[in-house]
Every structure is written in structure tokens, then in C-alpha cells.
Amino acid sequence: MVTLDDVAAKARVSRMTASNALRGKSVVKPETAKRVLKAAAELGYQPNLAARQLSSGRTHIIGLSVVDFDLIFPAALTAALSDQAYRRGYQTIAQQTRSSTDYERAMMGSASAQICDGTILCWPSSDSAQVLQFAGSHPLVAFDGFGLERRVDCVFTPCVAGAKVAMEHLLAQPVVAPEGTVPPEEAARPLAGNPSRHHVLVLGTPYCPVDELMAATGSGPMRLRGAYEALAEHGLPYQEQDIYLCGWNRKSGYEAMACILRERRDFDTVFCLTDPIAIGALKALTDAGVRVPEDVAIMGFDGVEDGQYTNPGLSSVMVDVNEVATTCLDLLVSRIESAGAASRGGAAADGSLPARSVTVGYRIEPRGSAEREATR
């Protein structure tokens, strides 16, 4: 059986340093921690959780709540969190809420939550007061917990900034117009010289008037806000008839686009608020004989791996699930340690560590579905 001493010897560090590195403590230099984790992985080291619980009073179990295991990004995030938690010496208990407030509330009050040292609550749907009550006695990190910032530890997707950059990427492509309405030489001109020609649809959320949109929270409205800001800066219309609500999955994306195509074909650009929507919409376009991106450029949000295997590949705003997992765990582990030192958990209970908010990074991942060459 591989022991902590074996890991320390292989990594050429002390037993205490190896222990701290495996627990994810910040006192260990990053290069040293990397060496310890590599040694542990190579040796197949498994921490003795029972012994740790006896010595520390902790279970070294983390609770995880996501909306749906069937959705690509939540599933990938669950896997990343589980893998990274294990490398830090924690096990995970993962549950899905199906976006049900009742399910989420039951999870927070369940026996499984009580045995967890802390919980990562992804896309919470419960009332803020309920989440805050839970955080008052339990270390908690909320992922995309809009409205909870400055009250509990939060990690956010770059919804507004990411969507705005995605729309700008789409609008930077050469313009395509319905046949017969614009001369070919006019349609081929770049946006800067032909600012009124792009016709953009947005899939994934209901229309929201601008004054309400600027104050709205939630992933859908905030991504729509980013799209609106790009449209406004380019002098393009933001219209109710161009915004379509649909579920955030492939089937809904397909059905929404198929319905749109039966009614209209006066658009050349589509921005989808998630990659699953875009994957479904892309298939509906190609099934209908629409060329992507020649006739319609389409782009998603999340950068999921599945987008590499569509034809053409799905261009997207890439949000790294490993960065999300690392950030969530960094905040939660430090909160657990701070709560232990104060003998009480949660942001509200432990004044020594104020609530923190981090927005993860993003990048444009051009894979082909949005990148269009000018017509000659």
C-alpha cells in the first residue's frame, strides 16, 4: 500500500509539505504542489479518508449540485470537479436538480449535505434567502449564483463579455443577404463598409426590452445583453422578432431552427446562447440544405468538446471547465479551512474571510461554422 511517506520521498519533499500539497493548501509553492501531485498520481496514492476524519474532524467529502447530468457543460464540469477534488484528497457527492427549486432545497437539507465539508452549488434556482441560510452554517461556493455576489463565494461565467465578443466575431464576417435583394459586390463588402446588411437571430432566451435587459440577471438575459451591446455598437437592430426562446439542449435547438426555417430565411447570422442549442440548430440548417457558414454563420457559447465533431466544426466562446473547477475548489477549500479555524462555516458565519467573486476567462474558438470568406 502506497503511503504519504512514499509520495513525499518520490517528490523530494517533507511529509508535511506533501500533505499540504495534497490538501490544496496555498502555503505550498505551485511548482512543488505540481511535483507532489504528479508523484501521487504515478504511485497511485489514495489518501486514508477515515484517518483524516479522525484527526481533523472533517469527512473530506464535497457536495456538488448541477442542473442536469444530460447537458454537456454541466456533465463536463462535474467530471472536472470530481477529478480535481480527488487530487486534493476529497471525494464528491454529485446530484442534479433538473432546475427544480424543490429538488435543490431538499438537497441543501439532506443528510448527504450534512456530511459534506462544503458544497458547490451550480446554477442555483432557490431563493437567495434560502441559499444564504444554508451558507450561514455550511461552506458554500455558488457557480453562476447571480444575485448572491458579495454575500457568498461566487464563480461566474463571463456571460456579458463572452456573448458580446461572440457577436462581434460574427459581425466581423463578410455579409450575406437574401438572393436578389443586394448585389453580390455589395453583399461581399465587410461590415465596416456595409453596416446595415447583417440580419442576426439569437436563440435561447425570450426577448427583453432594453431598459429591463440592462438590469436583468441570469445566464440567458446576460448573454442576450452582451449580444445586444454588440448589435447596438454596430448600428444593427435589436428586435423582438429576432429573439427566440428555446431549451438549452440539442433537441430544442434543432426544433427551434426547423420551425424558423419554415417561416423565414431572411437571416445570415445566428448566435446561440449555448453550444447544445447551436449543435441542434446547425443540424437543422444543414438538413434543410442551408450552407454553413456560406449562407448562415452560427456560433455557440461554452466551447464544449462535442463542437469539434460537427460538420463544420462549431465556433464558440470557450469557457474552460477545468478553470471553473479549479476556481470553485480554491474558494471552497479555503472557506472550509477558514470555517474550521472559526469553528463555524459559511460566509455569513465566518467574518474573517469575506465573500469573494471571481469571473473566469474565455476565448473565441473558431472551428468553421462562423468563419466566412468574402465572395469574389
Salt bridges, closest charged atoms under 4 A:
ASP5 OD1 - ARG15 NE 2.92
GLU42 OE1 - LYS10 NZ 3.44
ASP68 OD1 - ARG98 NH1 2.78
ASP70 OD2 - ARG98 NH1 3.09
ASP102 OD1 - ARG105 NH1 2.95
ASP153 OD2 - ARG335 NE 2.88
ASP153 OD2 - ARG356 NH2 2.82
GLU186 OE2 - ARG189 NH1 2.74
GLU229 OE2 - ARG225 NE 3.10
GLU233 OE2 - LYS164 NZ 2.66
ASP242 OD1 - HIS199 NE2 3.17
ASP242 OD1 - ARG264 NH2 2.87
ASP266 OD2 - HIS199 ND1 3.84
ASP266 OD1 - ARG264 NE 2.84
ASP268 OD2 - HIS198 ND1 2.96
ASP268 OD2 - ARG372 NH1 3.50
ASP287 OD2 - LYS283 NZ 2.83
ASP295 OD1 - ARG291 NH2 2.78
ASP302 OD1 - ARG223 NH1 3.93
ASP306 OD2 - ARG250 NH1 3.73
ASP330 OD1 - ARG88 NH2 2.72
GLU365 OE1 - ARG363 NE 3.19
GLU371 OE2 - HIS169 NE2 2.58
